[in-house]
Amino acid sequence: MKKFTNLLRKEIRELVNKQLIISLLMMMAIFYFIGVMAKTEMKKAAATQKISIMDLDQSDLSRGLAGSLKAVNFEIEWSQGKDPEAAVQAAKQGDTYLLLVIPQGFGESIVRFEPKEISTYTFLRSFSIGGIRKSEILKAVITATNAYLSNDVLKKKVPDVPPDILKSPIKS
């Protein structure tokens, strides 16, 4: 047994050297830095996202749409005026990453079950992972908008049943 422990000590002395210790410490420092960066990016992603809205319709449905966006963690900056190009320029000067232009007649077309196209403008402010992630805000806004509009229509057509049950009748 003494021969084994002597051989084990010798092998450990040969394996554990300055180069191994320095490389392990460097890897620990690198992974710590990656963890800190990932944590700050996660906080940014979970923070309230600021978007601009130009409402040319001024209907109850378009105001309700803005309210539903507030409910899913968006901060709304209202763009005044009637010119979408001026709103685009104002949004470029500001700190929002998305401009949503709700056209006139939007509420009426939704009530008639006719799809109405809304104009969206995304602004890439930096060419980085964080900057590219901001373009994903558009997908989140469209998803929230469609959810709000479909829930609103379902509530009006079938008032006794919650829209979530109609959309997902099967649970597991």
Contact map, one row per residue, 1 for C-alpha under 8 A:
1111100000000000000000000000000000000000000000000000000000000000000000000000000000000000000000000000000000000000000000000000000000000000000000000000000000000000000000000000
1111110000000000000000000000000000000000000000000000000000000000000000000000000000000000000000000000000000000000000000000000000000000000000000000000000000000000000000000000
1111111000000000000000000000000000000000000000000000000000000000000000000000000000000000000000000000000000000000000000000000000000000000000000000000000000000000000000000000
1111111100000000000000000000000000000000000000000000000000000000000000000000000000000000000000000000000000000000000000000000000000000000000000000000000000000000000000000000
1111111110000000000000000000000000000000000000000000000000000000000000000000000000000000000000000000000000000000000000000000000000000000000000000000000000000000000000000000
0111111111000000000000000000000000000000000000000000000000000000000000000000000000000000000000000000000000000000000000000000000000000000000000000000000000000000000000000000
0011111111100000000000000000000000000000000000000000000000000000000000000000000000000000000000000000000000000000000000000000000000000000000000000000000000000000000000000000
0001111111110000000000000000000000000000000000000000000000000000000000000000000000000000000000000000000000000000000000000000000000000000000000000000000000000000000000000000
0000111111111000000000000000000000000000000000000000000000000000000000000000000000000000000000000000000000000000000000000000000000000000000000000000000000000000000000000000
0000011111111100000000000000000000000000000000000000000000000000000000000000000000000000000000000000000000000000000000000000000000000000000000000000000000000000000000000000
0000001111111110000000000000000000000000000000000000000000000000000000000000000000000000000000000000000000000000000000000000000000000000000000000000000000000000000000000000
0000000111111111000000000000000000000000000000000000000000000000000000000000000000000000000000000000000000000000000000000000000000000000000000000000000000000000000000000000
0000000011111111100000000000000000000000000000000000000000000000000000000000000000000000000000000000000000000000000000000000000000000000000000000000000000000000000000000000
0000000001111111100000000000000000000000000000000000000000000000000000000000000000000000000000000000000000000000000000000000000000000000000000000000000000000000000000000000
0000000000111111100100000000000000000000000000000000000000000000000000000000000000000000000000000000000000000000000000000000000000000000000000000000000000000000000000000000
0000000000011111110110000000000000000000000000000000000000000000000000000000000000000000000000000000000000000000000000000000000000000000000000000000000000000000000000000000
0000000000001111111110000000000000000000000000000000000000000000000000000000000000000000000000000000000000000000000000000000000000000000000000000000000000000000000000000000
0000000000000001111111000000000000000000000000000000000000000000000000000000000000000000000000000000000000000000000000000000000000000000000000000000000000000000000000000000
0000000000000000111111100000000000000000000000000000000000000000000000000000000000000000000000000000000000000000000000000000000000000000000000000000000000000000000000000000
0000000000000011111111110000000000000000000000000000000000000000000000000000000000000000000000000000000000000000000000000000000000000000000000000000000000000000000000000000
0000000000000001111111111000000000000000000000000000000000000000000000000000000000000000000000000000000000000000000000000000000000000000000000000000000000000000000000000000
0000000000000000011111111100000000000000000000000000000000000000000000000000000000000000000000000000000000000000000000000000000000000000000000000000000000000000000000000000
0000000000000000001111111110000000000000000000000000000000000000000000000000000000000000000000000000000000000000000000000000000000000000000000000000000000000000000000000000
0000000000000000000111111111000000000000000000000000000000000000000000000000000000000000000000000000000000000000000000000000000000000000000000000000000000000000000000000000
0000000000000000000011111111100000000000000000000000000000000000000000000000000000000000000000000000000000000000000000000000000000000000000000000000000000000000000000000000
0000000000000000000001111111110000000000000000000000000000000000000000000000000000000000000000000000000000000000000000000000000000000000000000000000000000000000000000000000
0000000000000000000000111111111000000000000000000000000000000000000000000000000000000000000000000000000000000000000000000000000000000000000000000000000000000000000000000000
0000000000000000000000011111111100000000000000000000000000000000000000000000000000000000000000000000000000000000000000000000000000000000000000000000000000000000000000000000
0000000000000000000000001111111110000000000000000000000000000000000000000000000000000000000000000000000000000000000000000000000000000000000000000000000000000000000000000000
0000000000000000000000000111111111000000000000000000000000000000000000000000000000000000000000000000000000000000000000000000000000000000000000000000000000000000000000000000
0000000000000000000000000011111111100000000000000000000000000000000000000000000000000000000000000000000000000000000000000000000000000000000000000000000000000000000000000000
0000000000000000000000000001111111110000000000000000000000000000000000000000000000000000000000000000000000000000000000000000000000000000000000000000000000000000000000000000
0000000000000000000000000000111111111000000000000000000000000000000000000000000000000000000000000000000000000000000000000000000000000000000000000000000000000000000000000000
0000000000000000000000000000011111111100000000000000000000000000000000000000000000000000000000000000000000000000000000000000000000000000000000000000000000000000000000000000
0000000000000000000000000000001111111110000000000000000000000000000000000000000000000000000000000000000000000000000000000000000000000000000000000000000000000000000000000000
0000000000000000000000000000000111111111000000000000000000000000000000000000000000000000000000000000000000000000000000000000000000000000000000000000000000000000000000000000
0000000000000000000000000000000011111111100000000000000000000000000000000000000000000000000000000000000000000000000000000000000000000000000000000000000000000000000000000000
0000000000000000000000000000000001111111110000000000000000000000000000000000000000000000000000000000000000000000000000000000000000000000000000000000000000000000000000000000
0000000000000000000000000000000000111111111000000000000000000000000000000000000000000000000000000000000000000000000000000000000000000000000000000000000000000000000000000000
0000000000000000000000000000000000011111111100000000000000000000000000000000000000000000000000000000000000000000000000000000000000000000000000000000000000000000000000000000
0000000000000000000000000000000000001111111110000000000000000000000000000000000000000000000000000000000000000000000000000000000001000000000000000000000000000000000000000000
0000000000000000000000000000000000000111111111000000000000000000000000000000000000000000000000000000000000000000000000000000000000000000000000000000000000000000000000000000
0000000000000000000000000000000000000011111111100000000000000000000000000000000000000000000000000000000000000000000000000000000000000000000000000000000000000000000000000000
0000000000000000000000000000000000000001111111100000000000000000000000000000000000000000000000000000000000000000000000000000000000000000000000000000000000000000000000000000
0000000000000000000000000000000000000000111111100000000000000000000000000000000000000000000000000000000000000000000000000000000000000000000000000000000000000000000000000000
0000000000000000000000000000000000000000011111110000000000000000000000000000000000000000000000000000000000000000000000000000000000000000000000000000000000000000000000000000
0000000000000000000000000000000000000000001111111000000000000000000000001000000000000000000000000000000000000000000000000000000000000000000000000000000000000000000000000000
0000000000000000000000000000000000000000000001111100000000000000000000001110000000000000000000000000000000000000000000000000000000000000000000000000000000000000000000000000
0000000000000000000000000000000000000000000000111110000000000000000000001110000000000000000000000000000000000000000000000000000000000000100000000000000000000000000000000000
0000000000000000000000000000000000000000000000011111000000000000000000000111100000000000000000111100000000000000000000000000000000000000000000000000000000000000000000000000
0000000000000000000000000000000000000000000000001111100000000000000000000111100000000000000000011111000000000000000000000000000000000000000000000000000000000000000000000000
0000000000000000000000000000000000000000000000000111110000000000000000000001111000000000001000010111000000000000000000000000000000000000000000000000000000000000000000000000
0000000000000000000000000000000000000000000000000011111000000000000000000001111000000000000000000011110000000000000000000000000000000000000000000000000000000000000000000000
0000000000000000000000000000000000000000000000000001111100000000000000000000011110010010000000000011110000000000000000000000000000000000000000000000000000000000000000000000
0000000000000000000000000000000000000000000000000000111111000100000000000000011000000000000000000000111100000000000000000000000000000000000000000000000000000000000000000000
0000000000000000000000000000000000000000000000000000011111000000000000000000000001000000000000000000111100000000000000000000000000000000000000000000000000000000000000000000
0000000000000000000000000000000000000000000000000000001111100100000000000000000000000000000000000000011111100000000000000000000000000000000000000000000000000000000000000000
0000000000000000000000000000000000000000000000000000001111110110000000000000000000000000000000000000000100000000000000000000000000000000000000000000000000000000000000000000
0000000000000000000000000000000000000000000000000000000011111110000000000000000000000000000000000000000001100000000000000000000000000000000000000000000000000000000000000000
0000000000000000000000000000000000000000000000000000000001111111000000000000000000000000000000000000000000100000000000000000000000000000000000000000000000000000000000000000
0000000000000000000000000000000000000000000000000000000000111111100000000000000000000000000000000000000000100000000000000000000000000000000000000000000000000000000000000000
0000000000000000000000000000000000000000000000000000001011111111110000000000000000000000000000000000010001100000000000000000000000000000000000000000000000000000000000000000
0000000000000000000000000000000000000000000000000000000001111111111000000000000000000000000000000000000000000000000000000000000000000000000000000000000000000000000000000000
0000000000000000000000000000000000000000000000000000000000011111111100000000000000000000000000000000000000000000000000000000000000000000000000000000000000000000000000000000
0000000000000000000000000000000000000000000000000000000000001111111110000000000000000000000000000000000000000000000000000000000000000000000000001001100000000000000000000000
0000000000000000000000000000000000000000000000000000000000000111111111000001000000000000000000000000000000000000000000000000000000000000000000000000000000000000000000000000
0000000000000000000000000000000000000000000000000000000000000011111111100000000000000000000000000000000000000000000000000000000000000000000000000000000000000000000000000000
0000000000000000000000000000000000000000000000000000000000000001111111110000000000000000000000000000000000000000000000000000000000000000000000011001000000000000000000000000
0000000000000000000000000000000000000000000000000000000000000000111111111111000000000000000000000000000000000000000000000000000000000000000010011000000000000000000000000000
0000000000000000000000000000000000000000000000000000000000000000011111111111000000000000000000000000000000000000000000000000000000000000000000000000000000000000000000000000
0000000000000000000000000000000000000000000000000000000000000000001111111100000000000000000000000000000000000000000000000000000000000000000000000000000000000000000000000000
0000000000000000000000000000000000000000000000000000000000000000000111111100000000000000000000000000000000000000000000000000000000000000000000010000000000000000000000000000
0000000000000000000000000000000000000000000000111000000000000000000011111110000000000000000000000000000000000000000000000000000000000000000000000000000000000000000000000000
0000000000000000000000000000000000000000000000011110000000000000000011111111000000000000000000000000000000000000000000000000000000000000000000000000000000000000000000000000
0000000000000000000000000000000000000000000000011110000000000000000011001111100000000000000000000000000000000000000000000000000000000000000000000000000000000000000000000000
0000000000000000000000000000000000000000000000000111100000000000010011000111110000000000000000000000000000000000000000000000000000000000000000000000000000000000000000000000
0000000000000000000000000000000000000000000000000111100000000000000000000011111000000000000000000000000000000000000000000000000000000000000000000000000000000000000000000000
0000000000000000000000000000000000000000000000000001111000000000000000000001111100000000000000000000000000000000000000000000000000000000000000000000000000000000000000000000
0000000000000000000000000000000000000000000000000001111000000000000000000000111110000010000000000000000000000000000000000000000000000000000000000000000000000000000000000000
0000000000000000000000000000000000000000000000000000010000000000000000000000011111000010000000000000000000000000000000000000000000000000000000000000000000000000000000000000
0000000000000000000000000000000000000000000000000000010000000000000000000000001111100010000000000000000000000000000000000000000000000000000000000000000000000000000000000000
0000000000000000000000000000000000000000000000000000000100000000000000000000000111110000000000000000000000000000000000000000000000000000000000000000000000000000000000000000
0000000000000000000000000000000000000000000000000000000000000000000000000000000011111110000000000000000000000000000000000000000000000000000000000000000000000000000000000000
0000000000000000000000000000000000000000000000000000010000000000000000000000000001111111000000000000100000000000000000000000000000000000000000000000000000000000000000000000
0000000000000000000000000000000000000000000000000000000000000000000000000000000000111111100000000000000000000000000000000000000000000000000000000000000000000000000000000000
0000000000000000000000000000000000000000000000000000000000000000000000000000000000111111110000000000000000000000000000000000000000000000000000000000000000000000000000000000
0000000000000000000000000000000000000000000000000000010000000000000000000000001110111111111000000010000000000000000000000000000000000000000000000000000000000000000000000000
0000000000000000000000000000000000000000000000000000000000000000000000000000000000011111111100000010000000000000000000001000000000000000000000000000000000000000000000000000
0000000000000000000000000000000000000000000000000000000000000000000000000000000000001111111110000000000000000000000000000000000000000000000000000000000000000000000000000000
0000000000000000000000000000000000000000000000000000000000000000000000000000000000000111111111000000000000000000000000000000000000000000000000000000000000000000000000000000
0000000000000000000000000000000000000000000000000001000000000000000000000000000000000011111111111110000000000000000000000000000000000000000000000000000000000000000000000000
0000000000000000000000000000000000000000000000000000000000000000000000000000000000000001111111110000000000000000000000000010000000000000000000000000000000000000000000000000
0000000000000000000000000000000000000000000000000000000000000000000000000000000000000000111111100000000000000000000000000000000000000000000000000000000000000000000000000000
0000000000000000000000000000000000000000000000000000000000000000000000000000000000000000011111110000000000000000000000000000000000000000000000000000000000000000000000000000
0000000000000000000000000000000000000000000000000100000000000000000000000000000000000000001111111000000000000000000000000000000000000000000000000000000000000000000000000000
0000000000000000000000000000000000000000000000000111000000000000000000000000000000000000001101111110000000000000000000000010000000000000000000000000000000000000000000000000
0000000000000000000000000000000000000000000000000110000000000000000000000000000000000000001000111110000000000000000000000111100000000110100000000000000000000000000000000000
0000000000000000000000000000000000000000000000000111000000000000000000000000000000000000001000011111000000000000000000011110000000000000110000000000000000000000000000000000
0000000000000000000000000000000000000000000000000011110000000000000000000000000000000011001000011111100000000000000000011100000000000000000000000000000000000000000000000000
0000000000000000000000000000000000000000000000000011110000000000000000000000000000000000000000000111110000000000000001111000000000000000000000000000000000000000000000000000
0000000000000000000000000000000000000000000000000000111100000000000000000000000000010000000000000011111000000000000001110000000000000000000000000000000000000000000000000000
0000000000000000000000000000000000000000000000000000111110000100000000000000000000000000000000000001111101000000000001100000000000000000000000000000000000000000000000000000
0000000000000000000000000000000000000000000000000000001110000000000000000000000000000000000000000000111111000000000011100000000000000000000000000000000000000000000000000000
0000000000000000000000000000000000000000000000000000001111000000000000000000000000000000000000000000011111000000000000000000000000000000000000000000000000000000000000000000
0000000000000000000000000000000000000000000000000000000010000000000000000000000000000000000000000000001111111000000000000000000000000000000000000000000000000000000000000000
0000000000000000000000000000000000000000000000000000000010100100000000000000000000000000000000000000011111111100000100000000000000000000000000000000000000000000000000000000
0000000000000000000000000000000000000000000000000000000010111100000000000000000000000000000000000000000011111110000000000000000000000000000000000000000000000000000000000000
0000000000000000000000000000000000000000000000000000000000000000000000000000000000000000000000000000000011111111000000000000000000000000000000000000000000000000000000000000
0000000000000000000000000000000000000000000000000000000000000000000000000000000000000000000000000000000011111111111100000000000000000000000000000000000000000000000000000000
0000000000000000000000000000000000000000000000000000000000000000000000000000000000000000000000000000000001111111111100000000000000000000000000000000100000000000000000000000
0000000000000000000000000000000000000000000000000000000000000000000000000000000000000000000000000000000000111111110000000000000000000000000000000000000010000000000000000000
0000000000000000000000000000000000000000000000000000000000000000000000000000000000000000000000000000000000011111110000000000000000000000000000000000000000000000000000000000
0000000000000000000000000000000000000000000000000000000000000000000000000000000000000000000000000000000000001111111000000000000000000000000000000000000000000000000000000000
0000000000000000000000000000000000000000000000000000000000000000000000000000000000000000000000000000000000001111111100000000000000000000000000000000000000000000000000000000
0000000000000000000000000000000000000000000000000000000000000000000000000000000000000000000000000000000000001100111110000000000000000000000000000000000000000000000000000000
0000000000000000000000000000000000000000000000000000000000000000000000000000000000000000000000000000000001001100011111000000000000000000000000000000000000000000000000000000
0000000000000000000000000000000000000000000000000000000000000000000000000000000000000000000000000000001000000000001111100000000000000000000000000000000000000000000000000000
0000000000000000000000000000000000000000000000000000000000000000000000000000000000000000000000000001111000000000000111110000000000000000000000000000000000000000000000000000
0000000000000000000000000000000000000000000000000000000000000000000000000000000000000000000000000001111000000000000011111000000000000000000000000000000000000000000000000000
0000000000000000000000000000000000000000000000000000000000000000000000000000000000000000000000000111100000000000000001111100000000000000010000000000000000000000000000000000
0000000000000000000000000000000000000000000000000000000000000000000000000000000000000001000000000111000000000000000000111110000000000000000000000000000000000000000000000000
0000000000000000000000000000000000000000000000000000000000000000000000000000000000000000000000001110000000000000000000011111000000000010010000000000000000000000000000000000
0000000000000000000000000000000000000000000000000000000000000000000000000000000000000000000100011100000000000000000000001111100000000010000000000000000000000000000000000000
0000000000000000000000000000000000000000000000000000000000000000000000000000000000000000000000001000000000000000000000000111111000110110000000000000000000000000000000000000
0000000000000000000000000000000000000000000000000000000000000000000000000000000000000000000000001000000000000000000000000011111000100000000000000000000000000000000000000000
0000000000000000000000000000000000000000000000000000000000000000000000000000000000000000000000000000000000000000000000000001111101110000000000000000000000000000000000000000
0000000000000000000000000000000000000000000000000000000000000000000000000000000000000000000000000000000000000000000000000001111110110000000000000000000000000000000000000000
0000000000000000000000000000000000000000000000000000000000000000000000000000000000000000000000000000000000000000000000000000011111110000000000000000000000000000000000000000
0000000000000000000000000000000000000000000000000000000000000000000000000000000000000000000000000000000000000000000000000000001111111000000000000000000000000000000000000000
0000000000000000000000000000000000000000100000000000000000000000000000000000000000000000000000000000000000000000000000000000010111111100000000000000000000000000000000000000
0000000000000000000000000000000000000000000000000000000000000000000000000000000000000000000000000000000000000000000000000001111111111110000000000000000000000000000000000000
0000000000000000000000000000000000000000000000000000000000000000000000000000000000000000000000000000000000000000000000000001011111111111000000000000000000000000000000000000
0000000000000000000000000000000000000000000000000000000000000000000000000000000000000000000000000000000000000000000000000000000011111111100000000000000000000000000000000000
0000000000000000000000000000000000000000000000000000000000000000000000000000000000000000000000001000000000000000000000000001000001111111100000000000000000000000000000000000
0000000000000000000000000000000000000000000000000000000000000000000000000000000000000000000000001000000000000000000000000111000000111111111000000000000000000000000000000000
0000000000000000000000000000000000000000000000000000000000000000000000000000000000000000000000000000000000000000000000000000000000011111111100000000000000000000000000000000
0000000000000000000000000000000000000000000000001000000000000000000000000000000000000000000000001100000000000000000000000000000000001111111110000000000000000000000000000000
0000000000000000000000000000000000000000000000000000000000000000000000000000000000000000000000000100000000000000000000010100000000000011111111000000000000000000000000000000
0000000000000000000000000000000000000000000000000000000000000000000000000000000000000000000000000000000000000000000000000000000000000011111111100000000000000000000000000000
0000000000000000000000000000000000000000000000000000000000000000000000000000000000000000000000000000000000000000000000000000000000000001111111110000000000000000000000000000
0000000000000000000000000000000000000000000000000000000000000000000010000000000000000000000000000000000000000000000000000000000000000000111111111000000000000000000000000000
0000000000000000000000000000000000000000000000000000000000000000000000000000000000000000000000000000000000000000000000000000000000000000011111111100000000000000000000000000
0000000000000000000000000000000000000000000000000000000000000000000000000000000000000000000000000000000000000000000000000000000000000000001111111110000000000000000000000000
0000000000000000000000000000000000000000000000000000000000000000000110010000000000000000000000000000000000000000000000000000000000000000000111111111000000000000000000000000
0000000000000000000000000000000000000000000000000000000000000000100110000000000000000000000000000000000000000000000000000000000000000000000011111111100000000000000000000000
0000000000000000000000000000000000000000000000000000000000000000000000000000000000000000000000000000000000000000000000000000000000000000000001111111110000000000000000000000
0000000000000000000000000000000000000000000000000000000000000000000000000000000000000000000000000000000000000000000000000000000000000000000000111111111000000000000000000000
0000000000000000000000000000000000000000000000000000000000000000100100000000000000000000000000000000000000000000000000000000000000000000000000011111111100000000000000000000
0000000000000000000000000000000000000000000000000000000000000000100000000000000000000000000000000000000000000100000000000000000000000000000000001111111110000000000000000000
0000000000000000000000000000000000000000000000000000000000000000000000000000000000000000000000000000000000000000000000000000000000000000000000000111111111000000000000000000
0000000000000000000000000000000000000000000000000000000000000000000000000000000000000000000000000000000000000000000000000000000000000000000000000011111111100000001100000000
0000000000000000000000000000000000000000000000000000000000000000000000000000000000000000000000000000000000000000000000000000000000000000000000000001111111110000000000000000
0000000000000000000000000000000000000000000000000000000000000000000000000000000000000000000000000000000000000010000000000000000000000000000000000000111111111000000000000000
0000000000000000000000000000000000000000000000000000000000000000000000000000000000000000000000000000000000000000000000000000000000000000000000000000011111111110001000000000
0000000000000000000000000000000000000000000000000000000000000000000000000000000000000000000000000000000000000000000000000000000000000000000000000000001111111111111000000000
0000000000000000000000000000000000000000000000000000000000000000000000000000000000000000000000000000000000000000000000000000000000000000000000000000000111111110000000000000
0000000000000000000000000000000000000000000000000000000000000000000000000000000000000000000000000000000000000000000000000000000000000000000000000000000011111110000000000000
0000000000000000000000000000000000000000000000000000000000000000000000000000000000000000000000000000000000000000000000000000000000000000000000000000000001111111100000000000
0000000000000000000000000000000000000000000000000000000000000000000000000000000000000000000000000000000000000000000000000000000000000000000000000000000001111111110000000000
0000000000000000000000000000000000000000000000000000000000000000000000000000000000000000000000000000000000000000000000000000000000000000000000000000000000100111110000000000
0000000000000000000000000000000000000000000000000000000000000000000000000000000000000000000000000000000000000000000000000000000000000000000000000000000000100111111011000000
0000000000000000000000000000000000000000000000000000000000000000000000000000000000000000000000000000000000000000000000000000000000000000000000000000000000100011111111000000
0000000000000000000000000000000000000000000000000000000000000000000000000000000000000000000000000000000000000000000000000000000000000000000000000000001001100000111111100000
0000000000000000000000000000000000000000000000000000000000000000000000000000000000000000000000000000000000000000000000000000000000000000000000000000001000000000011111111000
0000000000000000000000000000000000000000000000000000000000000000000000000000000000000000000000000000000000000000000000000000000000000000000000000000000000000000111111111000
0000000000000000000000000000000000000000000000000000000000000000000000000000000000000000000000000000000000000000000000000000000000000000000000000000000000000000111111111000
0000000000000000000000000000000000000000000000000000000000000000000000000000000000000000000000000000000000000000000000000000000000000000000000000000000000000000001111111000
0000000000000000000000000000000000000000000000000000000000000000000000000000000000000000000000000000000000000000000000000000000000000000000000000000000000000000000111111110
0000000000000000000000000000000000000000000000000000000000000000000000000000000000000000000000000000000000000000000000000000000000000000000000000000000000000000000111111110
0000000000000000000000000000000000000000000000000000000000000000000000000000000000000000000000000000000000000000000000000000000000000000000000000000000000000000000000011111
0000000000000000000000000000000000000000000000000000000000000000000000000000000000000000000000000000000000000000000000000000000000000000000000000000000000000000000000011111
0000000000000000000000000000000000000000000000000000000000000000000000000000000000000000000000000000000000000000000000000000000000000000000000000000000000000000000000000111
